Amino acid sequence: MLHISTPAVLDARIRAIPRGQTMSIVDLRAELADAHGADATCPVTTSMYLRIVADVALLDLEEGADIDTIAPFWRVVDPTSPIAKRIDGAADFIAARRAEEGILPGR
């Protein structure tokens, strides 16, 4: 059975990742599948919904939200990933946020 998540579920799970820690998209998908009694989580929709979460977070930030109130998508989206490359300026933003949190490159 294949689990299809939602942007809201991804947003909530990402917000639960502690500061200074990361989770790979593969691990996120496996955790969501397990939590929903499925064999796997759809990689295509997960990528699409992660981009939505990131876009909303960046928009909220542009509109004046505090960095601590947005979904910390940089804890899941690697700055070299295809998702980061599809969002203007995201790769640099993610790298800066990870550095600020003490997350070493490649983690």
N, CA, C and O atoms as a Tinker XYZ file with bonds, in Angstrom:
   428  protein
     1  N      0.841000   -1.172000    0.000000    73     2
     2  CA     0.000000    0.000000    0.000000    64     1     3
     3  C      0.896000    1.249000    0.000000    63     2     4     5
     4  O      1.914000    1.303000    0.691000    81     3
     5  N      0.493000    2.241000   -0.787000    73     3     6
     6  CA     1.257000    3.471000   -0.926000    64     5     7
     7  C      0.529000    4.610000   -0.210000    63     6     8     9
     8  O     -0.646000    4.872000   -0.467000    81     7
     9  N      1.240000    5.273000    0.680000    73     7    10
    10  CA     0.681000    6.422000    1.396000    64     9    11
    11  C      0.908000    7.690000    0.573000    63    10    12    13
    12  O      2.009000    7.930000    0.078000    81    11
    13  N     -0.133000    8.488000    0.435000    73    11    14
    14  CA    -0.030000    9.803000   -0.193000    64    13    15
    15  C     -0.248000   10.803000    0.940000    63    14    16    17
    16  O     -1.337000   10.880000    1.508000    81    15
    17  N      0.777000   11.552000    1.259000    73    15    18
    18  CA     0.696000   12.489000    2.367000    64    17    19
    19  C      0.010000   13.783000    1.929000    63    18    20    21
    20  O     -0.590000   13.840000    0.856000    81    19
    21  N      0.100000   14.805000    2.750000    73    19    22
    22  CA    -0.449000   16.128000    2.435000    64    21    23
    23  C      0.573000   17.182000    2.844000    63    22    24    25
    24  O      1.447000   16.909000    3.666000    81    23
    25  N      0.473000   18.379000    2.281000    73    23    26
    26  CA     1.372000   19.440000    2.733000    64    25    27
    27  C      1.252000   19.704000    4.239000    63    26    28    29
    28  O      2.256000   19.968000    4.901000    81    27
    29  N      0.056000   19.637000    4.771000    73    27    30
    30  CA    -0.142000   19.902000    6.204000    64    29    31
    31  C      0.561000   18.856000    7.076000    63    30    32    33
    32  O      1.155000   19.196000    8.099000    81    31
    33  N      0.494000   17.601000    6.673000    73    31    34
    34  CA     1.168000   16.538000    7.437000    64    33    35
    35  C      2.682000   16.722000    7.368000    63    34    36    37
    36  O      3.373000   16.585000    8.378000    81    35
    37  N      3.194000   17.032000    6.185000    73    35    38
    38  CA     4.634000   17.255000    6.039000    64    37    39
    39  C      5.073000   18.464000    6.861000    63    38    40    41
    40  O      6.103000   18.417000    7.533000    81    39
    41  N      4.304000   19.535000    6.811000    73    39    42
    42  CA     4.612000   20.737000    7.574000    64    41    43
    43  C      4.714000   20.404000    9.063000    63    42    44    45
    44  O      5.673000   20.795000    9.728000    81    43
    45  N      3.727000   19.684000    9.577000    73    43    46
    46  CA     3.728000   19.331000   11.005000    64    45    47
    47  C      4.927000   18.464000   11.364000    63    46    48    49
    48  O      5.551000   18.678000   12.403000    81    47
    49  N      5.256000   17.496000   10.528000    73    47    50
    50  CA     6.386000   16.604000   10.828000    64    49    51
    51  C      7.699000   17.358000   10.769000    63    50    52    53
    52  O      8.579000   17.133000   11.600000    81    51
    53  N      7.847000   18.247000    9.800000    73    51    54
    54  CA     9.071000   19.037000    9.678000    64    53    55
    55  C      9.250000   19.947000   10.894000    63    54    56    57
    56  O     10.364000   20.114000   11.389000    81    55
    57  N      8.163000   20.527000   11.367000    73    55    58
    58  CA     8.232000   21.400000   12.538000    64    57    59
    59  C      8.674000   20.638000   13.798000    63    58    60    61
    60  O      9.171000   21.241000   14.749000    81    59
    61  N      8.491000   19.319000   13.795000    73    59    62
    62  CA     8.871000   18.505000   14.956000    64    61    63
    63  C     10.358000   18.129000   14.963000    63    62    64    65
    64  O     10.854000   17.597000   15.957000    81    63
    65  N     11.058000   18.395000   13.884000    73    63    66
    66  CA    12.494000   18.079000   13.830000    64    65    67
    67  C     13.232000   19.126000   14.664000    63    66    68    69
    68  O     13.119000   20.322000   14.395000    81    67
    69  N     13.977000   18.691000   15.663000    73    67    70
    70  CA    14.669000   19.652000   16.538000    64    69    71
    71  C     15.705000   20.498000   15.800000    63    70    72    73
    72  O     16.318000   20.068000   14.823000    81    71
    73  N     15.871000   21.693000   16.298000    73    71    74
    74  CA    16.885000   22.614000   15.783000    64    73    75
    75  C     18.246000   21.909000   15.774000    63    74    76    77
    76  O     18.606000   21.224000   16.732000    81    75
    77  N     18.991000   22.084000   14.688000    73    75    78
    78  CA    20.318000   21.493000   14.581000    64    77    79
    79  C     20.328000   20.059000   14.089000    63    78    80    81
    80  O     21.393000   19.453000   13.967000    81    79
    81  N     19.147000   19.505000   13.802000    73    79    82
    82  CA    19.066000   18.141000   13.294000    64    81    83
    83  C     18.435000   18.134000   11.909000    63    82    84    85
    84  O     17.707000   19.056000   11.542000    81    83
    85  N     18.719000   17.097000   11.156000    73    83    86
    86  CA    18.131000   16.946000    9.830000    64    85    87
    87  C     17.474000   15.579000    9.712000    63    86    88    89
    88  O     17.689000   14.684000   10.529000    81    87
    89  N     16.674000   15.452000    8.676000    73    87    90
    90  CA    16.055000   14.172000    8.337000    64    89    91
    91  C     16.060000   14.096000    6.817000    63    90    92    93
    92  O     15.654000   15.042000    6.143000    81    91
    93  N     16.511000   12.988000    6.287000    73    91    94
    94  CA    16.505000   12.847000    4.830000    64    93    95
    95  C     15.072000   12.666000    4.344000    63    94    96    97
    96  O     14.195000   12.241000    5.095000    81    95
    97  N     14.855000   12.990000    3.094000    73    95    98
    98  CA    13.532000   12.793000    2.506000    64    97    99
    99  C     13.177000   11.308000    2.515000    63    98   100   101
   100  O     12.020000   10.945000    2.726000    81    99
   101  N     14.156000   10.463000    2.289000    73    99   102
   102  CA    13.927000    9.010000    2.310000    64   101   103
   103  C     13.442000    8.567000    3.693000    63   102   104   105
   104  O     12.486000    7.799000    3.805000    81   103
   105  N     14.109000    9.056000    4.741000    73   103   106
   106  CA    13.693000    8.701000    6.107000    64   105   107
   107  C     12.326000    9.280000    6.447000    63   106   108   109
   108  O     11.524000    8.633000    7.120000    81   107
   109  N     12.063000   10.494000    5.986000    73   107   110
   110  CA    10.758000   11.110000    6.201000    64   109   111
   111  C      9.661000   10.273000    5.565000    63   110   112   113
   112  O      8.629000   10.012000    6.184000    81   111
   113  N      9.885000    9.859000    4.334000    73   111   114
   114  CA     8.896000    9.029000    3.637000    64   113   115
   115  C      8.683000    7.701000    4.356000    63   114   116   117
   116  O      7.546000    7.248000    4.491000    81   115
   117  N      9.756000    7.076000    4.816000    73   115   118
   118  CA     9.641000    5.791000    5.522000    64   117   119
   119  C      8.860000    5.966000    6.831000    63   118   120   121
   120  O      8.019000    5.136000    7.177000    81   119
   121  N      9.145000    7.044000    7.546000    73   119   122
   122  CA     8.444000    7.303000    8.801000    64   121   123
   123  C      6.946000    7.533000    8.568000    63   122   124   125
   124  O      6.108000    7.018000    9.308000    81   123
   125  N      6.627000    8.303000    7.543000    73   123   126
   126  CA     5.218000    8.563000    7.240000    64   125   127
   127  C      4.500000    7.285000    6.811000    63   126   128   129
   128  O      3.359000    7.048000    7.207000    81   127
   129  N      5.161000    6.470000    6.009000    73   127   130
   130  CA     4.554000    5.198000    5.592000    64   129   131
   131  C      4.260000    4.331000    6.803000    63   130   132   133
   132  O      3.169000    3.776000    6.928000    81   131
   133  N      5.228000    4.217000    7.688000    73   131   134
   134  CA     5.056000    3.414000    8.902000    64   133   135
   135  C      3.915000    3.953000    9.759000    63   134   136   137
   136  O      3.095000    3.184000   10.260000    81   135
   137  N      3.864000    5.252000    9.924000    73   135   138
   138  CA     2.837000    5.876000   10.755000    64   137   139
   139  C      1.433000    5.685000   10.187000    63   138   140   141
   140  O      0.450000    5.729000   10.927000    81   139
   141  N      1.340000    5.475000    8.888000    73   139   142
   142  CA     0.037000    5.321000    8.258000    64   141   143
   143  C     -0.236000    3.890000    7.782000    63   142   144   145
   144  O     -1.155000    3.652000    6.998000    81   143
   145  N      0.568000    2.951000    8.261000    73   143   146
   146  CA     0.336000    1.540000    7.947000    64   145   147
   147  C      0.519000    1.202000    6.476000    63   146   148   149
   148  O     -0.136000    0.301000    5.953000    81   147
   149  N      1.404000    1.920000    5.815000    73   147   150
   150  CA     1.637000    1.686000    4.391000    64   149   151
   151  C      3.025000    1.087000    4.180000    63   150   152   153
   152  O      3.865000    1.091000    5.080000    81   151
   153  N      3.242000    0.579000    2.986000    73   151   154
   154  CA     4.543000    0.014000    2.630000    64   153   155
   155  C      5.545000    1.104000    2.249000    63   154   156   157
   156  O      6.750000    0.945000    2.440000    81   155
   157  N      5.036000    2.207000    1.710000    73   155   158
   158  CA     5.892000    3.312000    1.265000    64   157   159
   159  C      5.058000    4.583000    1.185000    63   158   160   161
   160  O      3.829000    4.547000    1.231000    81   159
   161  N      5.758000    5.703000    1.065000    73   159   162
   162  CA     5.110000    6.993000    0.823000    64   161   163
   163  C      5.521000    7.444000   -0.567000    63   162   164   165
   164  O      6.686000    7.329000   -0.948000    81   163
   165  N      4.578000    7.948000   -1.307000    73   163   166
   166  CA     4.815000    8.343000   -2.695000    64   165   167
   167  C      5.937000    9.379000   -2.780000    63   166   168   169
   168  O      5.843000   10.442000   -2.168000    81   167
   169  N      7.001000    9.077000   -3.537000    73   167   170
   170  CA     8.103000   10.031000   -3.658000    64   169   171
   171  C      7.738000   11.269000   -4.475000    63   170   172   173
   172  O      8.256000   12.355000   -4.215000    81   171
   173  N      6.866000   11.117000   -5.444000    73   171   174
   174  CA     6.509000   12.240000   -6.309000    64   173   175
   175  C      5.700000   13.274000   -5.538000    63   174   176   177
   176  O      6.041000   14.457000   -5.541000    81   175
   177  N      4.633000   12.838000   -4.880000    73   175   178
   178  CA     3.812000   13.797000   -4.135000    64   177   179
   179  C      4.572000   14.357000   -2.937000    63   178   180   181
   180  O      4.382000   15.516000   -2.568000    81   179
   181  N      5.426000   13.544000   -2.331000    73   179   182
   182  CA     6.215000   14.061000   -1.208000    64   181   183
   183  C      7.097000   15.212000   -1.668000    63   182   184   185
   184  O      7.180000   16.236000   -0.990000    81   183
   185  N      7.750000   15.059000   -2.798000    73   183   186
   186  CA     8.585000   16.141000   -3.336000    64   185   187
   187  C      7.750000   17.366000   -3.666000    63   186   188   189
   188  O      8.145000   18.490000   -3.357000    81   187
   189  N      6.607000   17.159000   -4.287000    73   187   190
   190  CA     5.730000   18.278000   -4.629000    64   189   191
   191  C      5.271000   19.006000   -3.367000    63   190   192   193
   192  O      5.278000   20.236000   -3.318000    81   191
   193  N      4.878000   18.250000   -2.356000    73   191   194
   194  CA     4.361000   18.860000   -1.142000    64   193   195
   195  C      5.469000   19.502000   -0.316000    63   194   196   197
   196  O      5.223000   20.495000    0.368000    81   195
   197  N      6.686000   18.955000   -0.365000    73   195   198
   198  CA     7.812000   19.608000    0.306000    64   197   199
   199  C      8.085000   20.970000   -0.330000    63   198   200   201
   200  O      8.400000   21.937000    0.363000    81   199
   201  N      7.963000   21.031000   -1.631000    73   199   202
   202  CA     8.158000   22.316000   -2.302000    64   201   203
   203  C      7.076000   23.305000   -1.873000    63   202   204   205
   204  O      7.364000   24.485000   -1.674000    81   203
   205  N      5.853000   22.845000   -1.730000    73   203   206
   206  CA     4.775000   23.715000   -1.258000    64   205   207
   207  C      5.087000   24.230000    0.141000    63   206   208   209
   208  O      4.942000   25.423000    0.411000    81   207
   209  N      5.512000   23.341000    1.028000    73   207   210
   210  CA     5.867000   23.740000    2.393000    64   209   211
   211  C      6.975000   24.789000    2.369000    63   210   212   213
   212  O      6.907000   25.789000    3.084000    81   211
   213  N      7.987000   24.559000    1.550000    73   211   214
   214  CA     9.098000   25.512000    1.450000    64   213   215
   215  C      8.633000   26.845000    0.874000    63   214   216   217
   216  O      8.998000   27.903000    1.386000    81   215
   217  N      7.833000   26.802000   -0.181000    73   215   218
   218  CA     7.332000   28.035000   -0.792000    64   217   219
   219  C      6.510000   28.859000    0.200000    63   218   220   221
   220  O      6.669000   30.077000    0.286000    81   219
   221  N      5.643000   28.197000    0.937000    73   219   222
   222  CA     4.813000   28.895000    1.925000    64   221   223
   223  C      5.686000   29.492000    3.025000    63   222   224   225
   224  O      5.472000   30.630000    3.442000    81   223
   225  N      6.662000   28.731000    3.491000    73   223   226
   226  CA     7.562000   29.229000    4.537000    64   225   227
   227  C      8.316000   30.465000    4.067000    63   226   228   229
   228  O      8.422000   31.447000    4.801000    81   227
   229  N      8.836000   30.421000    2.853000    73   227   230
   230  CA     9.578000   31.561000    2.322000    64   229   231
   231  C      8.669000   32.763000    2.092000    63   230   232   233
   232  O      9.076000   33.901000    2.329000    81   231
   233  N      7.459000   32.525000    1.639000    73   231   234
   234  CA     6.497000   33.612000    1.455000    64   233   235
   235  C      6.147000   34.248000    2.796000    63   234   236   237
   236  O      6.102000   35.472000    2.921000    81   235
   237  N      5.900000   33.402000    3.797000    73   235   238
   238  CA     5.609000   33.926000    5.142000    64   237   239
   239  C      6.766000   34.781000    5.641000    63   238   240   241
   240  O      6.552000   35.836000    6.237000    81   239
   241  N      7.980000   34.329000    5.400000    73   239   242
   242  CA     9.171000   35.069000    5.816000    64   241   243
   243  C      9.236000   36.423000    5.097000    63   242   244   245
   244  O      9.530000   37.447000    5.713000    81   243
   245  N      8.961000   36.417000    3.804000    73   243   246
   246  CA     8.949000   37.666000    3.030000    64   245   247
   247  C      7.900000   38.642000    3.553000    63   246   248   249
   248  O      8.082000   39.858000    3.498000    81   247
   249  N      6.808000   38.092000    4.058000    73   247   250
   250  CA     5.716000   38.927000    4.557000    64   249   251
   251  C      5.918000   39.354000    6.004000    63   250   252   253
   252  O      5.034000   39.964000    6.605000    81   251
   253  N      7.093000   39.031000    6.567000    73   251   254
   254  CA     7.428000   39.521000    7.890000    64   253   255
   255  C      7.352000   38.522000    9.030000    63   254   256   257
   256  O      7.551000   38.893000   10.187000    81   255
   257  N      7.069000   37.269000    8.727000    73   255   258
   258  CA     7.025000   36.262000    9.792000    64   257   259
   259  C      8.412000   36.079000   10.398000    63   258   260   261
   260  O      9.423000   36.229000    9.713000    81   259
   261  N      8.449000   35.760000   11.660000    73   259   262
   262  CA     9.705000   35.462000   12.343000    64   261   263
   263  C     10.208000   34.102000   11.873000    63   262   264   265
   264  O      9.412000   33.192000   11.642000    81   263
   265  N     11.501000   33.961000   11.732000    73   263   266
   266  CA    12.101000   32.706000   11.255000    64   265   267
   267  C     11.698000   31.511000   12.121000    63   266   268   269
   268  O     11.605000   30.387000   11.629000    81   267
   269  N     11.461000   31.756000   13.398000    73   267   270
   270  CA    11.102000   30.667000   14.313000    64   269   271
   271  C      9.651000   30.226000   14.176000    63   270   272   273
   272  O      9.241000   29.253000   14.810000    81   271
   273  N      8.865000   30.929000   13.355000    73   271   274
   274  CA     7.457000   30.558000   13.205000    64   273   275
   275  C      7.165000   29.841000   11.891000    63   274   276   277
   276  O      6.059000   29.339000   11.691000    81   275
   277  N      8.148000   29.790000   10.994000    73   275   278
   278  CA     7.913000   29.106000    9.717000    64   277   279
   279  C      8.376000   27.651000    9.802000    63   278   280   281
   280  O      9.155000   27.283000   10.681000    81   279
   281  N      7.888000   26.845000    8.886000    73   279   282
   282  CA     8.317000   25.441000    8.837000    64   281   283
   283  C      9.792000   25.390000    8.456000    63   282   284   285
   284  O     10.173000   25.937000    7.421000    81   283
   285  N     10.630000   24.749000    9.267000    73   283   286
   286  CA    12.072000   24.690000    9.001000    64   285   287
   287  C     12.424000   23.642000    7.939000    63   286   288   289
   288  O     13.089000   22.643000    8.214000    81   287
   289  N     11.960000   23.903000    6.737000    73   287   290
   290  CA    12.132000   22.946000    5.642000    64   289   291
   291  C     13.588000   22.642000    5.354000    63   290   292   293
   292  O     13.897000   21.597000    4.780000    81   291
   293  N     14.496000   23.539000    5.744000    73   291   294
   294  CA    15.932000   23.336000    5.520000    64   293   295
   295  C     16.460000   22.142000    6.303000    63   294   296   297
   296  O     17.571000   21.679000    6.042000    81   295
   297  N     15.695000   21.642000    7.246000    73   295   298
   298  CA    16.104000   20.457000    8.001000    64   297   299
   299  C     15.817000   19.168000    7.224000    63   298   300   301
   300  O     16.268000   18.090000    7.613000    81   299
   301  N     15.069000   19.284000    6.130000    73   299   302
   302  CA    14.752000   18.133000    5.276000    64   301   303
   303  C     15.289000   18.328000    3.860000    63   302   304   305
   304  O     15.804000   17.387000    3.256000    81   303
   305  N     15.173000   19.521000    3.341000    73   303   306
   306  CA    15.587000   19.796000    1.967000    64   305   307
   307  C     17.064000   20.193000    1.946000    63   306   308   309
   308  O     17.446000   21.222000    2.503000    81   307
   309  N     17.877000   19.376000    1.305000    73   307   310
   310  CA    19.307000   19.638000    1.177000    64   309   311
   311  C     19.517000   20.773000    0.171000    63   310   312   313
   312  O     18.789000   20.867000   -0.817000    81   311
   313  N     20.504000   21.634000    0.419000    73   311   314
   314  CA    20.712000   22.752000   -0.515000    64   313   315
   315  C     21.111000   22.325000   -1.927000    63   314   316   317
   316  O     20.982000   23.114000   -2.863000    81   315
   317  N     21.589000   21.098000   -2.097000    73   315   318
   318  CA    21.974000   20.621000   -3.432000    64   317   319
   319  C     20.875000   19.782000   -4.089000    63   318   320   321
   320  O     21.068000   19.266000   -5.190000    81   319
   321  N     19.747000   19.646000   -3.437000    73   319   322
   322  CA    18.677000   18.789000   -3.952000    64   321   323
   323  C     17.931000   19.442000   -5.111000    63   322   324   325
   324  O     17.960000   20.663000   -5.264000    81   323
   325  N     17.269000   18.633000   -5.920000    73   323   326
   326  CA    16.452000   19.188000   -7.004000    64   325   327
   327  C     15.360000   20.137000   -6.496000    63   326   328   329
   328  O     15.027000   21.114000   -7.167000    81   327
   329  N     14.813000   19.857000   -5.330000    73   327   330
   330  CA    13.776000   20.735000   -4.773000    64   329   331
   331  C     14.352000   22.123000   -4.525000    63   330   332   333
   332  O     13.742000   23.122000   -4.905000    81   331
   333  N     15.510000   22.195000   -3.898000    73   331   334
   334  CA    16.142000   23.489000   -3.609000    64   333   335
   335  C     16.473000   24.232000   -4.892000    63   334   336   337
   336  O     16.362000   25.457000   -4.949000    81   335
   337  N     16.875000   23.505000   -5.912000    73   335   338
   338  CA    17.246000   24.140000   -7.183000    64   337   339
   339  C     16.044000   24.740000   -7.908000    63   338   340   341
   340  O     16.206000   25.639000   -8.734000    81   339
   341  N     14.841000   24.253000   -7.609000    73   339   342
   342  CA    13.637000   24.743000   -8.276000    64   341   343
   343  C     13.058000   25.999000   -7.626000    63   342   344   345
   344  O     12.139000   26.609000   -8.173000    81   343
   345  N     13.578000   26.387000   -6.477000    73   343   346
   346  CA    13.064000   27.551000   -5.758000    64   345   347
   347  C     14.132000   28.633000   -5.772000    63   346   348   349
   348  O     15.243000   28.425000   -5.284000    81   347
   349  N     13.795000   29.780000   -6.327000    73   347   350
   350  CA    14.747000   30.894000   -6.428000    64   349   351
   351  C     15.382000   31.229000   -5.082000    63   350   352   353
   352  O     14.684000   31.569000   -4.127000    81   351
   353  N     16.703000   31.132000   -5.011000    73   351   354
   354  CA    17.441000   31.511000   -3.815000    64   353   355
   355  C     17.397000   30.514000   -2.672000    63   354   356   357
   356  O     18.007000   30.745000   -1.628000    81   355
   357  N     16.689000   29.417000   -2.850000    73   355   358
   358  CA    16.523000   28.464000   -1.749000    64   357   359
   359  C     17.822000   27.777000   -1.358000    63   358   360   361
   360  O     18.067000   27.558000   -0.172000    81   359
   361  N     18.658000   27.435000   -2.328000    73   359   362
   362  CA    19.894000   26.714000   -2.006000    64   361   363
   363  C     20.762000   27.526000   -1.047000    63   362   364   365
   364  O     21.264000   26.991000   -0.059000    81   363
   365  N     20.939000   28.810000   -1.334000    73   363   366
   366  CA    21.738000   29.665000   -0.448000    64   365   367
   367  C     21.056000   29.851000    0.902000    63   366   368   369
   368  O     21.715000   29.838000    1.942000    81   367
   369  N     19.734000   30.025000    0.884000    73   367   370
   370  CA    18.977000   30.191000    2.123000    64   369   371
   371  C     19.124000   28.945000    3.003000    63   370   372   373
   372  O     19.388000   29.050000    4.201000    81   371
   373  N     18.950000   27.772000    2.400000    73   371   374
   374  CA    19.049000   26.515000    3.145000    64   373   375
   375  C     20.453000   26.346000    3.720000    63   374   376   377
   376  O     20.608000   25.994000    4.890000    81   375
   377  N     21.461000   26.592000    2.913000    73   375   378
   378  CA    22.844000   26.463000    3.385000    64   377   379
   379  C     23.103000   27.413000    4.553000    63   378   380   381
   380  O     23.754000   27.037000    5.528000    81   379
   381  N     22.598000   28.637000    4.457000    73   379   382
   382  CA    22.795000   29.611000    5.541000    64   381   383
   383  C     22.066000   29.195000    6.807000    63   382   384   385
   384  O     22.613000   29.311000    7.903000    81   383
   385  N     20.845000   28.716000    6.670000    73   383   386
   386  CA    20.074000   28.279000    7.848000    64   385   387
   387  C     20.751000   27.074000    8.506000    63   386   388   389
   388  O     20.854000   27.004000    9.731000    81   387
   389  N     21.209000   26.130000    7.686000    73   387   390
   390  CA    21.895000   24.960000    8.234000    64   389   391
   391  C     23.173000   25.363000    8.957000    63   390   392   393
   392  O     23.467000   24.843000   10.033000    81   391
   393  N     23.929000   26.281000    8.380000    73   391   394
   394  CA    25.144000   26.751000    9.031000    64   393   395
   395  C     24.820000   27.434000   10.349000    63   394   396   397
   396  O     25.513000   27.235000   11.347000    81   395
   397  N     23.763000   28.239000   10.349000    73   395   398
   398  CA    23.344000   28.940000   11.561000    64   397   399
   399  C     22.948000   27.964000   12.669000    63   398   400   401
   400  O     23.133000   28.251000   13.852000    81   399
   401  N     22.401000   26.810000   12.280000    73   399   402
   402  CA    21.994000   25.792000   13.251000    64   401   403
   403  C     23.120000   24.813000   13.582000    63   402   404   405
   404  O     22.935000   23.905000   14.393000    81   403
   405  N     24.276000   24.994000   12.962000    73   403   406
   406  CA    25.404000   24.103000   13.235000    64   405   407
   407  C     25.325000   22.773000   12.526000    63   406   408   409
   408  O     25.976000   21.809000   12.930000    81   407
   409  N     24.534000   22.711000   11.472000    73   407   410
   410  CA    24.416000   21.486000   10.684000    64   409   411
   411  C     25.539000   21.483000    9.657000    63   410   412   413
   412  O     25.642000   22.396000    8.837000    81   411
   413  N     26.369000   20.467000    9.705000    73   411   414
   414  CA    27.493000   20.376000    8.792000    64   413   415
   415  C     27.035000   20.063000    7.373000    63   414   416   417
   416  O     26.055000   19.343000    7.182000    81   415
   417  N     27.746000   20.607000    6.364000    73   415   418
   418  CA    27.386000   20.287000    4.977000    64   417   419
   419  C     27.403000   18.773000    4.749000    63   418   420   421
   420  O     28.235000   18.050000    5.296000    81   419
   421  N     26.460000   18.323000    3.926000    73   419   422
   422  CA    26.385000   16.895000    3.628000    64   421   423
   423  C     25.570000   16.109000    4.620000    63   422   424   425
   424  O     25.482000   14.886000    4.505000    81   423
   425  N     24.973000   16.762000    5.584000    73   423   426
   426  CA    24.112000   16.070000    6.568000    64   425   427
   427  C     22.686000   16.266000    6.235000    63   426   428
   428  O     21.813000   15.763000    6.942000    81   427
